[in-house]
Structure formats: structure tokens, C-alpha cells
Amino acid sequence: MILKPEVHHPNDVTIGYLIDVMAEKLHHALGLPGKFVKNYPTRIIKRDGSEREMDWLMLVEPDNETLFEKILINVEFQSSKVDKAKIESLVDYKDYSKTYYGLPVLSVVVITDGYESSEKEYCLVASDIFKPFYIHMSEEEVIEKLNNLEDNIDSLNEDDAIDMVLLPMFASKEQSKIVTEKIVHIFRKNISISGIFRNDIAFALSIMVRKYFDLTEKGKELLKMMHPEVTNNRMRNVIDFEIDYARRAFKKEMQEELEKQLSLKDKENEAKLKQQLSLKDKENERLKAILDEHNISY
């Protein structure tokens, strides 16, 4: 399994899920070279005995167009800039994979934010400079792809479907909610994406909805629009993020119910107090009437 219980960040869960259930489709959608063959183990053991985990390591074969030899591709997904420590990790991943499997390694970074300030190369020695290949998307490209989804809503292909999941990640913080909401509406209206693949896309997209809208009414509304597909997803019960979301949703509902009960209790107490005061006032009026009747001052 690619997904592990300790993974909590929505982007990591989404990408891990895509790698697990549609690695070949994701390879194609990202425009990676060669023909996808299979995923390789992602755990590496360094010389000092410490362990590290790659995001994705795959074997690809020549397609005689983009690639002419069998290689490995290591893909790392970043939601922030690649600093010196991270690029050193990429070097470790490449060296380990090349040594262990005896194949050339292409290092790729899919970065959703911080590309401009990221380290673009790492000098091992003067004659050996490591340069990972970056995949990133400008805000203009995000809007262009979003418009393409809207314009071709009834004839979307598999790459377009994966864009539905990736675009919310690449969108700027200011545009992320707008982009995510539009994509959910596009998904709901689309008729060309079907079957298990549609369910997989729905689940991955639902994680993005939870990321940006959390437990708000808008978030619940958007999730409801994908409810049949998400419910019928083949792996939804093993996703830690789903469990975590359900737990938080339950906690929020319990808190709201508690506040509601306390509010009702307060209203009941207030009503009882008013009733008691009313009875007291009536009693006082009765006593005053008796005193008046007997000309007793008070």
C-alpha cells in the first residue's frame, strides 16, 4: 500500500491515492516520458542506517518517442519551495535507486507553490551537477485548464479528469476555493467520465473539498454533489484522512448538539425563573390586597 496511517496532509493523501489506484493514468497526465510499467518500493535505507521515504518511484520502458531506454522515475510532490535539505534528499533518492536497481534515474518535482524560490540545482562536484526536472503551473495555466474543462464538459478524457484533482492544488490561495467549487460543478454535470474511474476521481476531489472548505455548509453542499461516487469508491474505508475527517465531523456535531442542549437548558431555566417570578408577583398582589382590605399599611 502507498497510503499509510501517519499521512495526514490532504495533498499527500490525494497524491498517494492517485498513485495507488491510477499510477499509469497519472504518469500520462503529468506528461512523464516513456511507457509506465509498474510502481517500485519507495523506502530507502541510507548508509548511516536511517530510513527515508520517496513519494513515487516507477519503472518506465522506451516508447521510442520520449524515451529510448528503460529508466526509473522518482517523482516528489511539493506544496512549498524545495530548499537545500530537500534537494539533498532528492540526490539521496536518486543515488540509492540507481545503485540498488542498476538503472538510470530521472528526478521530477511536481511543485504547487514556491517554484520561483526553489533550489534548481545541487553541485555534487564540479563535474556533476544534479538538476531535477520541475513540473509547475502558473495561475494563467490553471485558469486556462479550468476553462478547457468547462468548454469541453461533455467530452473530457482521462487527463482532463486528473486535472480536476490537480488544479485545486496548483491554484493560488486566493483562487483555490473558487477553482475547487467550479470543478465540483463541472464533475457533477459531466457525462463522459464513468465507472470505477469516476468514483476514484470523485474521492480524490472530495479530499480537496475537505481541505479548502472543511466542515462548512458549502463544504457539505459540495460533498453532497459527489455523494454517490464517493460512497461507491472501492478504497474509501482505508483512507486515514477520511477517517480523520469523519472523526472531526462527529466531534463538531457533538459540540453543536451540546451547545444546543445547553441553550435549551438555559431557555428552560429562564422560563422556569420567569414562571416563579410571575407566581411570586401574583402572591405579592394577593397579600397586598388582603392588607388593603384590613387597612394595614405596608
C-alpha positions as MATLAB code, in Angstrom:
seq = 'MILKPEVHHPNDVTIGYLIDVMAEKLHHALGLPGKFVKNYPTRIIKRDGSEREMDWLMLVEPDNETLFEKILINVEFQSSKVDKAKIESLVDYKDYSKTYYGLPVLSVVVITDGYESSEKEYCLVASDIFKPFYIHMSEEEVIEKLNNLEDNIDSLNEDDAIDMVLLPMFASKEQSKIVTEKIVHIFRKNISISGIFRNDIAFALSIMVRKYFDLTEKGKELLKMMHPEVTNNRMRNVIDFEIDYARRAFKKEMQEELEKQLSLKDKENEAKLKQQLSLKDKENERLKAILDEHNISY';
ca = [
       0.000    0.000    0.000;
       1.178    3.508   -0.786;
      -1.079    5.158    1.784;
      -0.045    4.897    5.406;
      -1.790    5.867    8.642;
       0.761    8.555    9.508;
      -0.066   10.600    6.387;
      -2.404   13.462    7.206;
      -1.801   16.348    4.789;
      -4.635   16.472    2.207;
      -2.278   16.901   -0.768;
      -0.206   13.905    0.321;
      -3.305   11.766    0.784;
      -4.709   12.763   -2.606;
      -1.478   12.124   -4.485;
      -0.854    8.885   -2.612;
      -4.331    7.740   -3.541;
      -3.836    8.565   -7.235;
      -0.512    6.718   -7.244;
      -2.155    3.731   -5.626;
      -5.192    3.388   -7.897;
      -4.237    5.030  -11.204;
      -0.452    5.260  -11.447;
      -0.335    4.758  -15.227;
      -3.001    7.427  -15.823;
      -1.210    9.866  -13.515;
       2.101    9.192  -15.292;
       0.458   10.113  -18.593;
      -1.403   13.152  -17.233;
       1.833   14.628  -15.858;
       3.487   14.224  -19.263;
       6.254   11.967  -17.974;
       8.388   10.162  -20.572;
       8.235    6.509  -21.605;
       5.653    3.766  -21.037;
       4.674    3.154  -17.437;
       5.412   -0.404  -16.278;
       4.938   -0.553  -12.504;
       5.493    1.152   -9.159;
       8.639    0.333   -7.211;
       9.101    0.337   -3.397;
       9.612    3.857   -2.074;
      11.543    3.170    1.139;
      15.294    3.734    1.086;
      17.940    2.946    3.687;
      20.860    5.365    3.854;
      24.442    4.430    4.630;
      24.020    5.573    8.232;
      21.109    3.153    8.679;
      18.392    5.813    8.702;
      15.288    5.334    6.569;
      13.645    7.748    4.159;
      10.516    7.554    2.032;
      10.149    8.695   -1.558;
       6.763    9.866   -2.818;
       6.826    7.808   -6.006;
       9.291    5.567   -7.811;
       8.268    3.909  -11.063;
       9.790    1.799  -13.807;
       9.212    3.005  -17.381;
      10.103    1.451  -20.722;
      11.104    3.091  -24.019;
       8.307    4.410  -26.200;
      10.796    5.431  -28.932;
       9.386    8.948  -28.889;
      10.044   10.498  -25.485;
      12.349    7.777  -24.178;
      14.787    5.329  -25.738;
      15.955    3.324  -22.738;
      14.497    1.707  -19.635;
      14.763    4.015  -16.612;
      13.332    4.751  -13.191;
      11.473    7.985  -12.473;
      11.371    9.392   -8.960;
       8.553   11.926   -8.557;
       8.320   14.131   -5.468;
       5.246   16.264   -4.792;
       5.926   19.568   -3.060;
       3.441   22.106   -1.697;
       6.239   24.505   -0.713;
       9.651   25.501   -2.026;
      12.459   22.993   -2.442;
      15.202   24.103   -0.074;
      18.759   22.805    0.206;
      17.771   19.983    2.576;
      15.043   18.771    0.220;
      17.228   18.840   -2.888;
      19.864   16.873   -0.959;
      17.155   14.305   -0.220;
      16.416   14.093   -3.944;
      20.082   13.349   -4.546;
      19.912   10.580   -1.934;
      16.802    9.110   -3.589;
      18.480    9.115   -6.981;
      21.757    7.605   -5.761;
      20.005    4.863   -3.800;
      17.639    3.914   -6.619;
      20.405    3.922   -9.218;
      22.685    1.784   -7.047;
      20.002   -0.637   -5.844;
      18.263   -1.255   -9.162;
      21.119   -0.581  -11.572;
      19.096    1.767  -13.778;
      19.336    5.468  -14.667;
      17.021    7.679  -12.600;
      15.105   10.773  -13.696;
      14.225   13.046  -10.755;
      10.997   15.042  -11.098;
       9.454   17.568   -8.706;
       5.764   18.432   -9.041;
       5.544   21.689   -7.125;
       2.321   23.555   -6.383;
       3.787   26.575   -4.588;
       7.239   28.104   -4.214;
       8.737   27.204   -7.597;
      10.441   30.572   -8.121;
      12.363   30.400   -4.822;
      13.196   26.690   -5.034;
      16.690   25.281   -5.431;
      17.084   24.374   -9.097;
      20.394   22.506   -8.890;
      22.801   20.897   -6.478;
      26.520   20.696   -7.068;
      27.974   17.335   -6.022;
      31.369   18.033   -7.553;
      32.412   20.458  -10.240;
      31.729   17.914  -12.972;
      28.476   16.543  -11.532;
      25.558   18.925  -11.072;
      22.189   17.500  -10.099;
      19.205   19.235  -11.740;
      15.716   17.847  -11.050;
      13.006   18.432  -13.644;
      10.243   20.689  -12.328;
       6.537   20.477  -13.170;
       4.616   23.536  -12.040;
       1.687   25.641  -13.199;
       1.163   29.395  -13.313;
      -2.146   30.959  -12.334;
      -2.813   31.667  -16.018;
      -2.302   27.987  -16.845;
      -4.678   26.953  -14.057;
      -7.394   29.275  -15.446;
      -6.738   28.056  -18.989;
      -7.137   24.408  -17.953;
     -10.243   25.253  -15.926;
     -11.772   26.974  -18.962;
     -10.912   23.920  -21.060;
     -12.803   21.697  -18.605;
     -15.849   23.986  -18.786;
     -15.748   24.268  -22.588;
     -15.480   20.502  -23.104;
     -17.623   19.374  -20.206;
     -19.296   16.506  -22.109;
     -16.155   15.091  -23.722;
     -13.473   15.109  -21.031;
     -10.729   12.485  -21.261;
      -8.705   10.786  -18.517;
      -6.055   13.533  -18.420;
      -8.805   16.134  -18.016;
     -10.299   14.101  -15.171;
      -6.980   14.039  -13.325;
      -6.696   17.797  -13.894;
      -9.895   18.102  -11.865;
      -7.975   16.782   -8.879;
      -4.668   18.565   -9.513;
      -5.927   22.068  -10.352;
      -7.132   22.825   -6.801;
      -3.585   22.072   -5.623;
      -1.954   24.319   -8.215;
      -4.420   27.191   -7.748;
      -3.268   30.177   -5.704;
      -4.524   30.517   -2.142;
      -6.833   33.305   -3.292;
      -8.316   31.198   -6.112;
      -8.269   27.705   -4.573;
     -11.841   27.737   -3.231;
     -13.289   29.204   -6.429;
     -11.429   26.689   -8.589;
     -12.442   23.745   -6.381;
     -16.120   24.729   -6.332;
     -16.214   25.201  -10.126;
     -14.583   21.812  -10.669;
     -17.136   20.053   -8.451;
     -19.929   21.592  -10.551;
     -18.146   20.512  -13.747;
     -17.761   16.992  -12.366;
     -21.451   16.807  -11.472;
     -22.540   17.897  -14.970;
     -20.015   15.763  -16.862;
     -21.224   12.587  -18.595;
     -18.051   11.288  -20.264;
     -16.228   10.121  -17.111;
     -17.816    6.939  -15.808;
     -17.423    3.704  -13.862;
     -14.787    2.988  -11.216;
     -12.565    5.712  -12.650;
     -15.288    8.287  -11.977;
     -15.575    7.073   -8.378;
     -11.806    7.328   -7.926;
     -11.733   10.897   -9.269;
     -14.682   11.829   -7.038;
     -12.964   10.545   -3.928;
      -9.675   12.296   -4.701;
     -11.569   15.522   -5.445;
     -13.558   15.162   -2.215;
     -10.287   15.367   -0.254;
      -9.581   18.726   -1.899;
     -13.076   19.906   -0.966;
     -12.428   18.942    2.656;
      -9.068   20.699    2.540;
     -10.466   24.042    1.428;
     -13.998   24.031    2.876;
     -13.644   21.727    5.885;
     -16.936   21.312    7.768;
     -18.670   24.436    6.473;
     -22.137   24.351    4.919;
     -20.569   24.988    1.496;
     -18.233   22.042    2.008;
     -21.130   19.753    2.921;
     -23.072   21.007   -0.119;
     -20.183   20.250   -2.498;
     -19.567   16.811   -0.978;
     -23.262   16.002   -1.321;
     -22.981   16.684   -5.059;
     -20.447   13.830   -5.296;
     -22.061   11.605   -2.670;
     -22.959    8.582   -4.865;
     -19.494    8.328   -6.397;
     -17.612    8.886   -3.141;
     -19.809    6.371   -1.317;
     -19.227    3.737   -4.011;
     -15.470    4.253   -4.030;
     -13.554    0.976   -3.766;
     -10.984    2.101   -1.192;
     -12.630    4.852    0.854;
     -12.584    2.846    4.087;
      -8.784    2.591    4.185;
      -8.046    6.292    3.840;
      -6.787    7.793    7.077;
      -7.796   11.281    6.002;
     -11.375   10.122    5.503;
     -11.412    8.622    8.982;
      -9.882   11.768   10.443;
     -12.453   13.926    8.669;
     -15.326   11.771    9.909;
     -13.934   11.949   13.429;
     -13.702   15.740   13.296;
     -17.159   15.984   11.744;
     -18.598   13.846   14.541;
     -16.782   15.913   17.155;
     -18.155   19.120   15.632;
     -21.688   17.723   15.510;
     -21.416   16.616   19.140;
     -20.163   20.058   20.125;
     -23.032   21.710   18.264;
     -25.512   19.329   19.905;
     -24.028   20.069   23.328;
     -24.292   23.813   22.719;
     -27.859   23.321   21.533;
     -28.736   21.327   24.642;
     -27.111   23.939   26.871;
     -29.021   26.656   25.044;
     -32.291   24.762   25.523;
     -31.424   24.228   29.173;
     -30.762   27.928   29.576;
     -34.099   28.723   27.954;
     -35.857   26.193   30.178;
     -34.221   27.670   33.265;
     -35.113   31.155   32.117;
     -38.737   30.097   31.546;
     -38.875   28.465   34.983;
     -37.427   31.569   36.593;
     -39.971   33.779   34.815;
     -42.747   31.452   35.914;
     -41.518   31.540   39.516;
     -41.269   35.344   39.432;
     -44.762   35.558   37.957;
     -46.148   33.348   40.731;
     -44.286   35.432   43.299;
     -45.730   38.633   41.843;
     -49.247   37.175   41.973;
     -48.686   36.112   45.584;
     -47.460   39.595   46.446;
     -50.518   41.135   44.799;
     -52.780   38.788   46.779;
     -51.070   39.716   50.045;
     -51.275   43.419   49.193;
     -55.000   43.042   48.546;
     -55.503   41.392   51.962;
     -53.532   44.141   53.695;
     -55.516   46.843   51.871;
     -58.761   45.119   52.808;
     -57.834   45.384   56.515;
     -56.382   48.890   56.193;
     -52.953   47.675   57.167;
     -50.136   49.849   55.893;
     -47.044   48.256   54.374;
];
